[in-house]
Amino acid sequence: MDISRDRPRTPAARLLALLGWNTTSYVLMSIFAATVLLIIIVWWPLAEDYLATADPRYPLWLQMDWLLLGVFALMSLLIMARPDLKADARIVLIGLAGGLVIESWGTQTHLWTYYTNERPPLWIIPAWPIASLAIDRLYRMLRRVMRSQGEDLPAFGRAPDRTARHDRPARPDATTRSAWAGVYWVVFMSFAVMMLVFVWPTLDKSLTLAALALVALLIFTPTDYRGAVLTFVAGSGLGYFLELWGTTRACWTYYTLETPPMFAVYAHGMAAVAFWRVGLLWETMARRLGLARPSKPIDSTSGHAPHTTPETS
């Protein structure tokens, strides 16, 4: 009998367990803080202009950007939850590359512009991998909620032990797969229509045509209906607050002048799905080339193979 399990843990230990923090969490948070500090130092004139907006005649707490602080705090807590440096490094690399592509498309076609008129501004690119890490954690939370409601899924943020019979995720039945497939097609076809309407003024641009082709490819080649829908929901949820802050502070402005346009919110969900699919492709190619050992699959937004058999089969 393990007596240590019966000992009550301290409140601090219980809080850390609830938040999912470990030693790697502090390493990741240190890298995050260092990145923010580096951006401030390199683009100090922009930070200086922002600080100059403070008016000494009013209390500081009235001038604090609470939305920005709230989003920053939420993302900080999320990225520290049960991190995996190997998987997270992949998410960061994909987020950096994907963010650069998306920002280049949007700013070059003037779908949105930044207050600095850069196309795109390099200081915004690091925000994409940070958001990708936060979306990965939100996705895991959604899977955990589903598991608590009866779905036979792996433990939150951990790989299932496929050598243990009790830990093998059950294949969803036909009814469940059909339900998720129905939700998938409604969500993603609606997004496709919304995207076409939003980008219509730039249909003569090659970058827009390439973006439409990529989205169509992703939508019509589903690998996991449930994973795609949950990733889309997680990305859109975080995307709303990011877009709300950016557009209401005039950091960036869409050609429609909406604050924010709903397409921009859902586009974060679609971007999250695209990054997730790239992560799966990365893992598959690495294994086929012998660059990665077969390992226990974990949450698919982490860039590893999905932990259930694709529901489309």
C-alpha positions, 0 to 999 in steps of 0.5 A: 500500500502506498501511504504517500497517496493517502497524505493530504497535499498542500493547497499549493500542490493541489493548485499546481496539479489543477493548473497542470504545471511542472518543471517544463512549464517554467522553462516555457514561460521563461522563453515566452517572457524572454520573447516578449522582452526581446520584441519590446527591446527591438521595437522599442519606438513602438513600445515608447509610443504606446506608453506615451498615451498614458495621461498622468491626470488620471489614475493608472488603473483607469488607463490599464488595458484590462482586455490585453492583460486578461488575454495575456494572463489567460494565454500564459496560464494555458501554455504552462498547462502540461507542456511537452517541449518536443511537441511544443517546439513543433507547434512553435515552428509551424505557428511561426511559418503559418503566421508569416504566410497568413499575415503576408497574404492579408496585408499584401492584399489589403484585407487588413492593415496595421497601424505601422503600415508594414506588410506584414510587421515582423513583431506580430509574427511571434504572436501566432506560435504563442496563440497556437500553444494556447489553442493546443491546451484549449483543445485538450481541455475540450477533449477532457470535458468530452471524456468526463461526459462518457467519451472513452478518450485518453487522459488530459494531455497524456498518451494512452498506454495501448499495452493496457487494455483498459486505456485503449480508446474505443473507436466511436460507433457509427452514430457518433461518427456520423454526428461528428461528420454532420457537424464538420460539414455544416461548420466548414462549409459555412466557413467556406461561404463566409470566406468567399464573401469576405475575400471577394474584392481580392479574387484577382489576387494570386495570394487569395486564390492560393488561400482559397485553394488551400482551405478547399483542400483542407476541408475536402480531405478530412482526417478526423471530423471530431478533432477538426471541429474541436480545434476549430472551436478552440481557435475561434474562441481564443481568436475572438478575444485577440481580434476584439483587442486588435481591432478596437485598439486600431492595432490592425484594421480590416477593410470592412472596418468591423471590430471585429468581422466574424470571418476574422474570428473564425479564420483563427479556427481555420488557421488552427486546423491548418496548423494541426493538419501540418503537424500530422503530416510532419509526424507522418513524414518523419516516421516514413523517413525514419527520423522519428521512432513510433511513439504513443500518440497524443493529442493531435493538435500537438502535432502527433498522430491522432490518438484514435483511428480517424473517424472518416474511415 
